[in-house]
Structure formats: C-alpha cells, structure tokens
Amino acid sequence: MGKFTQWEGKAEMFAKMGWTEEVMFTIGIVEVAIAVLFLIPQTAFVAAILLTGYLGGAVATHVRVDDPFFFPILIGVLVWVALGLRQPVIFRLAIGQSSANTSVVDES
C-alpha cells in the first residue's frame, strides 16, 4: 500500500533507494498485477516466477543502499510454499522427485 498512498518521508525514502515516486507507483501496479495472477490457479506458477524476479530486484535495491534485505527473501519463500501447498507437484519437483509415478526397470 505504501506505493499508492501519500505519507510523510515517502519521497525521501524512495530517493534513498534511487527511485522516483512515479516509478514506484508503476512498480506497485506491476506488483498488484502479479498478485492477481498468483490468485488464479492456471497462472499461479508463472506469477510465482515473475514475483521471484520482482523480489530479486527488491533485494538488490536494498543491498545496494545497505538496508536490511531479508523481508523480500522471506516473502519469496512464502510465495513458493503457498504455491506448493496449492499444487503439491511443486514440492516434489523441488526435492528432485519426478511428477510421474513411473519407474524404469533395468531388464539386463
């Protein structure tokens, strides 16, 4: 919500990170669009990938200005856990198991 509302110190904080209020507003729109995509089951996987990239940029920005950067990482982990809870195949792929229950038997 901070990207869409006016509050004291907003311009200074964004300037410290190297962004203008206009750019942050646009980034906020992208963030909301990705969140909506995440809510739709058919587009949730692509949204999780997009959100991971978005949060990577947030981490890079915070590291660059020497701010704490753990929160975007935590949000990224929570996004993938939430997706894994909705689509258990995500957890199976993450630990290296095949999504198919087929096994190959060596017949030699």
N, C-alpha and C positions, 0 to 999 in steps of 0.2 A: 504493500500500500504506500510505502514511502516514496515510490517513484511517481505516484499520481496525486499526492496531496502536497499542500504547501505547509512548511514548518520552518521554524527558526533554525538557521545554520545549514539548511539544505544545500544552498549554492556553494558554500564554503567546503562542505564535506565532499560533494561531487567534484569540485575543483581540485581538492587534495588528491583525489583518485585519478584526476586527469580527464574527467568527463564533464560535459555541459548538462544543464537540466534538460535541454531538448533531446539530447542523445539518450539520456537515462529514461526519459518518457518513452522514446521509441523502443528501447531495450525492455521496458516494462510491458509494452504491448506484445512484443515477441514472447516474453515470459508467460503472459496470460494465454496467448495462443497455444504455446506448447503445453501448458497445464490443461487446457481444454482437450487437446489431442490425447493427452495421457488418460483422461477420463473415458475416452471412447475405446472399448476393448480392441477393436480392429486396428487402431493406430497407436496403441499404448507402447508397443516395442519401439517404433520409430520415434515417438515422443521421448522415451527414456534415453535414446541415443542423442537426440537433439538437446535434451536437458543436461546430459552429461557434458556435452561440448560447451553449453552456456555456462555451466558451473565451473568448468575448467578455465574459462575466461575470467570468471569472478575470482577464482583462486589466484590466477596470475596477476590480476589487478591488485589484490590485497597483499600479495608477496612483494610486488614492485614498490608499494608505498609503506612497507613494513608494518602492516596491520595484521591482527590475528586472522588466520585463513582456514581454521578448522570447520567453521559453520557450513560453507558451501560443500566441503567434502562430506560432512555428516548428512546433509540434505541429499547429495548424490547417492550415498549408500542407502538411505531410507527409500529413495525412489526405486532402486533396483530390488530391495527387499519387498516393497509393496508390489512391484510387478511380479516378483517370484511367488508371492502369496496368491496373486490372481491367476498366474499362469505357471504352474509348478515345473513345467519344462525348462524354465529359466534357471532354476536351482540345479536341475540335472545337468544342463549344459555347463553351468558354472563349475561344477565339480568334476567335469570330464566324462560324464556318462552319456551314452547315446540316447536320443529321444525315442528310438525304436527299440523294442524288446526282442531284437533278433540277435542270435549268436552264431558265430562262424565255427564250424566243427572241422578240424583237420582230419581228413579221411585217409591220410597216408600210412 
